[in-house]
């Protein structure tokens, strides 16, 4: 597995006795997961077919082809397995659009253009997206007011922390 991997979902608890599982999806359209070969952290590959709501049948993809998971015990062993796709597999973005994963690693600059850190991570716990800046692990709300410029091609974001967030130079 080379290149950046994008987390698309996490396998949840089994559903029923025939190997189906619940899947927590991190894509805007859950149906899109059926179109990808999904990879876990160990390099195993899976294909997914939706049954209903957030319940899916999984097949392990091997050199010999697809092997459907039909046993509850095997499905239960997959609980909490994260499912990824390569970043390169995602559709290209339109002008002034980007994927949140594309922000990781960008330089964080202040309004004068001075670099004050890097985007270490993009976090979203449900109340809005935040950028984690390094060094120091500072969190900044990912809003137009706090991050007025995102230039993925140029490799930077401009950040204007609100008054409540103190930005100190690291010694």
Secondary structure, DSSP 8 states (H G I E B T S, - for coil): --S-EEEEEEEEEEETTTTEEEEEE-SSSGGGGGGS-EE-TTS-EEEEEEEETTEEEEEEEETTEEEE---HHHHHHTTT-EEEEEGGGS----TT---GGGGTT-EEE-TTS-EEEEEEEEEESSS-EEEEEETTTEEEE-STTT--EEETTTTEEE----TTS------
